[in-house]
Amino acid sequence: MNPVPRWARANPMIDPSIFKSYDIRGTYPDQLDEAGAEAIARAFAKVVGAKTVVVGKDVRASGPALAAAAIGALRRAGVTVIDIGTVSTDMFYYASATLDVDGGFTISASHNPKNWNGFNCCRRGAVPLSLTSGLDQIRDLALADVGNAGNAGGAATPGGYVTRDVWPEFADYVLTYIDRSLIRPMHIVANGNCGLQVKALRLVAERGQLPLDIHGIYDVPDGAFPVPGGVPNPLLPANQGELVDTVIANRADLGVAWDADGDRCFFVDDTGYFLSGYFTTAILARSILHHTPGAAVVIDPRSIWATQETIAALGGTTVLSRAGMTIIPGKMREVGAEFGGEMSAHFYFRQNWYRDNGMIPLLLMLELLGREKKPLSALVAPLRAKYFASGEINFEVPDAAAVIAKVEKQFADGAKDSTDGLSVAYPDWRFNLRSSNTEPLLRLNVEARSAPALVQGLARVQALLGKPAAGH
C-alpha cells in the first residue's frame, strides 16, 4: 500500500480540499487561517521563484488578516511586496501584468459566501496557476509547511514593502478598448453585489467623461454580503430579480451585474430580460469582429449554436474548449483567438493577457449599442426567437463516469463531441453533460431550435439522470 502523502497528514489549519482546479478556496478560519496563509505565501514564492510579488484582496472581512499574514511571510523570506490593497480580480490581473513582479496573488473567494476566502495566484504577466501548472506544488509545499512559521527560517535582509494605487491606471486602461465618442447618454442600473465594480465603474465614467447616469444597487463594498441569500453570485435567480425590477421601474437602458470579485459580467436588457453568458458572448462577438475582422473566438461546449452561427455570419470562427478560467486562456493562446466567452459570463480578451475582465465587456457593450444605434433588446430578440436553452441543471450521482457512459450509449445515434464531457447533437436539439470540477455533480445543458424540441430533448436526457440536485 502506498503511504499517505505527506501533505494529507498536515496540520488541518489548511484543509487539503481547499486546493481547487484553478484556485485555493475554503472557509475561514476552520479550513484556512492566518498560519495557512503564511504557508501558502511561502510556497508560492518558492514555486514561482519570486523576488517581488504583488498582493491584493477582495472585500471580505477576513481579507486584511489573511493578507497581512501572507505579506509578513513573504517579507520574512526576503520577497519584496507591492500591496495594491482592496481590488477587484480584474484589477489584480492588470497589476500582475503591468508591474515588474514575478507573480502575485489576491486573497479572494470570488462569489462564495462571506465565511469563505482563498488565493487566486498567477505568474509574471498574469499567467494563471492551476493544479496542473504549479498549484499542485504550492499545495504540497504549503501543507507540509503549515504552522512552521517559527522554524521556517528567514532571509538575512527582509523583503521590501510598498503600496500602490492601481485604480486610476486600471480605469484608463479599460477605456482604451473603446471609442468613447460612440458612447451615448444612457441610464444604467449597476449591481455590484457588495463588491467594488460599481465604484470602479463610476471612476471609469469620470475619467472617460462617459455620459452615463449610474443607478447603483448593492454598490457599497461590504464583506458581510447583505444580498439576497448572502451569496454574491448573479447566476442565482434570487440575485437577479431586484436588478430586473429596478431596470424596469426606472426605464433604464441597461442593467449590469458582477459577482463580488468583479470578474464575471451579466446584463439585463431594456425590457428586463436577464441575458445568459451564452447570449452575451454572441452579442459581444459583434463588437470583437468589428474591431478585428475574421477573428477567432473560443467558447465552451455547454451551449454553442447561437455563438457559432452568429460568429460565422459575421465572418469569424469559433473554437471549442473545455471550460475553466485557466483552460480558456491556454486555448486562446494556442489558436491565436481574440476573444473567449463562457456560459458562466467569464469573458477573456487577447489584449488583456488572455485573462477575464468584468469591466471591458460593459464598455464594449455600450460602444456597440452606440455604434449600432439600437437598444440591447433589439440585439437579443433574434437570439431569443431562434435559440432555446435550458440553462445549467445539476444532478448528484454516485458515479459520474458510469452515468455519462450510460447516456452516451443511449444517444449513440447523435453526433458526438468530447471536448468537455459528452456533447451529442441532433438537427433540432443538442446537449452537453459534464462533471463539475469542484463538486460531486453532473452538469447538464440542453439547447434546441424550438421550445417543443427543448422540452422533449430535456425530458429524454433527464430520464436517465433522475431529479435535479436540491439547491441547484
N, C-alpha and C positions, 0 to 999 in steps of 0.2 A: 504494500500500500504506500502511495506517495505521501510524504509528510505534509502536514498542513502548511501552506505558505506562511512565511514569517509575518507578512502584513496582516493575515487573517487572525493572528493571535495578538494583534496590537491592542494597546490601551483603547477602550471604547470612547475616548474623547474625540476620536474620529471613527465614525461608523463606516466600514468599507463600502456599504451600499450607496454612499453619497457620491461616489465617483461614477458619473453617468457617461453616456457615449460622447457627449460634446462639452460637458462642464462638470462642476462639482456643486452639489445641491443637496441640503438636508435641513433638519430642524435644529434651531438654536435654543438652548445650549446642549441638548442631550445627544445630538449626532455630530455637532460641530461647535466647538467652543474656542476661546482665545488660544489655548495651547495647541489645538488643532490648526488654527490659522497660522501660528508660528511655524509649525512643522511643514505645512503646505507651502508657505512662502520660502522656507529654506530649500525645500525640494525643488520648487520651481526655479529658483536661481541656479541650482546645480544643473538641472536638465537643460536649460537654455543657455548656460554659460554666461549668466548675466553679470555685468558690471554696473549697468544703470537700468532701472526699472521704473515704469510709470504705474501708478496705483490710483484707482478711483473707487467709488462706492455708489450704490443707489440710495434711496430714501429710507431704507429700513432702520428701525430703532437700534438693532444690533450692529449696524454698519460701522459706526465710529469705533466701537470697542474692537471688533474684528480687524478693521483696517489698521488701528494703532498697534495691535499685536503683530500683524504681518509686517508693517513698516519697521517696527522695532527689531524683528528677527532679521530682516534684510540688512538693516544698517549694522547690526552686530556682526553680520557675516561680511561686512566690507562693501556692501552694494549701495550705491547711491540711489536715492528715491526721488522721483518727481511726483509730487502729490497733487492731483488735479481735483481733489475734493469730491463733492457730490455731483454726479453727472449722469446723463443717460448713457445707455450702452453704445449708441452710435457716436456720441462724443468721445467715449473711451477708445473706440476703434480709430477715430480721427487722430486722437493724440498718439496712439500706438504707432500709427503710420507716418506721422509728420514730425514727431520729436526724435531726437537722436538717442534712442533707447534700444536695448537688446530684447525687449518684450515688456509685458506687463499683465496686470490682472485688475479686474473690477470686482468688488465684493457685491454680489447681487444674486438674487434668486428669481429674476425675471418676473413672471406673473403669479408666482406661488403666494400662499397666504403669509401674513405678517410674521409668523414664528419661524419662517424659513430664511436661510441665507446660504451663500456659497461663493464660488470663484468662477469667473469666466476668463480664461487665460489665452494669451497669444504671444507669438514670437515677434521679432523685428518686422516691421512692415505690416502689422496686424494680421499676420498669417495665423490661422487658428490652430489650437492644440485639441486633439481628440484622444480617445483611448487607443487609437491605432497610430498616433503621431506624437507621443510624448506624455499624454495624460496618464497612461499606464505606468510610466516610470515615476512620475510625480506621486502617484498613488503608493507605489511600493516603497519609495523612499520616505514619504510622509508617515505612513502607517508604522514603519519600523522606528521612526524617529520621534513620534508624538510623545509629549511630556518630557522631552530630553533637553529642554531649554537651558537648564543649569549646567549640562555637560556637553552642550553642542559645540563648545569652543567658539572663539571669536577672532575676527581679523585684528591685526596689530593696530590698524587705523580704522575706526568706524566709518561706514559709508556716509556720504553727504545727504543733505535733505533740503529740497527747495519746493515751494508751492508754485503752481502755475494755473492761471485762469484761462481756460481754452474756450469759454463760451463765445466771446466776440469773434475769435478766429473761426470757430465752427459755423457760426451764423453766416459769416462772409463766404465761407467755403461752399455751403449748400446752395447759396444764391447763385454760384457760378453755373449751376446746372440749367438755368432758365434765362429766357429773355424777359426781363422784368417789365418791359413796356407792354407786353401782352397780357399782363395780369389786370383784369377789370375789377371795378369795385364789387366786392362780394361780402355777404353776411355768412359767417362760418360759425357753427357750433362745434366746439372742440372739447372732447372728454379726455382728460389726462389720466384718469384712474388713479389720482393722487400721486402720480409721478411728476416728472419735470418737463414734459414735452409742451404743455400749453405755455408755460413760462418761456421755454425756448422759442416757440412759435411767435410769441409777442416780440421777442428780441429780434428774430429774423425779419418780421414785418417792419419793425422800426428801422433796422439797419438797411433794409432793402427798399424802404419807403413804399411798401406794398399797400394798396388801398383796401385793406381788409378790416371789416368790423367783426371782432372775435368775441363770441359769447362763450365763456368757459364754464364747464361743469366738472366737478371734482378736479379743479385746476390748482388747488393749493397742495403742494407737496406734503404728504403725511404718511409716514410708515405704518400707522395703525390701519390704513386702508379702509376707511369708513364708506366703502362702496357696497352695493347690494351683494350679500353673501360673503363679504370680506375678502373676496378673491379678485384682484385687479386684472382680470382677463376679459377682453372684449369678445372673445369667442363664446362666452357663456351667455345664453339668452337673457338671464337676469340682468346682465350688464348692458344690454342693447336697448331695452325699452325706453329708458329715460332719454337717451340720445335721440332716438327716433321721435319720441313725443316732443322734445324740445325743438328739433328741426321743423316739425310740422307746425307747432304752436307759434314759432317765431317767423314762419315763412322764410326760413333760411335757404340759401343757395346750396349748402353743402354741410354735411356733418363729417367729423373725423374723430377717430378714437385710437388711442395707443394703449398697450399694456404698460405696467408700472415702470419697466426699464426703458420703454420707448423704442424698441427695435422692430415692433410689428405695427402696421398701419392699416386701419379699416375705414371704410367710407359708408356714408348714408347719402343717398341722392335727395334731390329737392322734393320728391314725393314721399320720403320717409322709408324708402326701400334700403335695407341693410345689405351691402354687397359682400359676397364671399371673396376670399383671396383669389379664387378661381376666376371670377368675372373681372376683378380688379387687374389681374395680370393681363388679361386680354385687352383691357382698355389702356393700361399703361404702355402696352406694346405699340399702340398708335403713336405715342409720344417718342418712344425709343426709335422706332423705324422712321419717323420724320427727321430726327436728328442724325440717325445713322442708317441710311437706306441699305436694305439687304442684310441687316444684322441677324445673328443667331441669338435665340432666346432659349435658355434652359428652363424646363418645367418638370415638376414631379408627376408621376403617372396616376395620381388618385382620380383626377378628372381632367380630361385633355381636349375634348373636341372643340370647345369654344376658343381656347387659346390656339390650338393648331390651325384651325380653319381661319380665324381672324388674322393670324400672323402670316399664313400663306397668301391670303388675299392682299395683304399689304406688301408682299414681296420679300418677306423674311423667312427664316427657317426655325424649326423647333428641334430641340434635342432633349430626350428623356433622361432623367437622372433619378437615382434614389433621393428621397427627401433627407434633409438634415443640414444644420447650419454650418457644418464643416465639409459636408459632401458636395453640396451645390457649388460652393466656390471652387472646389477642386475640378469639378466637371466644366465649369465655365473657363477656367484656365486651360484645360485640356483642349477644348474646341474653339477657343477664342470668342466666346459669347460676350455680347454687350450687356445683357440683362438676364436675370433669373428671377422667377416668381414661384412661390409655393402657395398651396391652398390655405396654409396657416397664416398667410399675409406677411411672411418674410419676403422682402424684395431686395435683390442683390444687384450691384452695378459694377461693371468693369473698372470705371474710373474711381470707384470708391474702394479700390484694393480688393475687389471681388467680395466685399463684405455687405451685410444687410444694413439698411438705414431706414429710420422711420420718418425722417423729415423730407428727404428727397422725393418720395412718392407724392406727398401732398403738393409740393411745389410744381412737380411735373403735371399733376392733375389740374392745378389752377392755370398753368400755362396752356395746357391742351384745351381747356374749356374756353379760354380767352381767344386762342387761335381759331378754333372751330365755331366760336360764337354760338354755342349750344349749351343747354343745361345738361348736367350729368345724366338725368333721366333719359335724355334723347340718345345717349350712347349706350345706356343699359338696356333700353327697350328691345332692340333687335336680339340681344343675347337672351333675355328672358323669354322671348317668343319662340326661340329656336332650340334652346338647350335647357334641359330639366335635370336637376341634380338632387340627390338625397341628402347631401351633406354627410359628414363623417359619423358613423354609428359604430359603437364599441361593443364587443362581446367578450365575456370572460370564458375561457376554455381551458381545460386541463392540459391539453397537448396541442399547441398551435400548429406544429408541423403536420400532425396527423389530420387535423381538421382541414388544413389547406390542401393536403393530398386528396382527401375525400371530395372536396369541392372541385378540384382540378379534374378528377375522374368524371364527376357528374357533368361537367361542362366541356368535355373533350372535343365537341364539335365546333367550338368557337375559336377565334383567332387569339392565340395565347402570347403574352409577353411577360417576362420575368425580371424586368428592370428593377422593380421594388415590390417584393411579394409576388402575388399572382394577379395578372390582369387578363380578362377574357372579353373579347368584343364580338358583337353581332351587328348586323346592319342598323338596327334601331335602338340598341342599348349596349352598355358595357359595364364592367365592374372592376374594381381593384380591391384586393384583400391582402392586408399586410400585418405583420406582427409589430406591436409597439416596441420602441427601443428602450422604454423606461418602465413599462407596466406589463403585467401578465394579461394582455388584451390583444384581440384581433380587431383591426380597424377596417371597416367596410365603407366603400364609396361606390354608389351606383349613379350612372348618368344615362340619359335617353334623349331621343329626338321628339318625344311626345309625352304628355303626362300619363296616358294609359300605359305606354311602354315602360315608364319608370316604375309605376305601381306593380306591374306584372314582373319585371326583372327583379325588383327588390324582394318581392314575395318568394320568388324561386330560390334566391340565394339565402335569404333569412330562414327558409325552411330547413336548411342544413346547419344553421348556426344557433338556433334557439332564440331565447329572449335577449334583447339588448341588456348590457350591464346597467345596474342601478346607478343613477347619478351621471350617466354618460349619454 
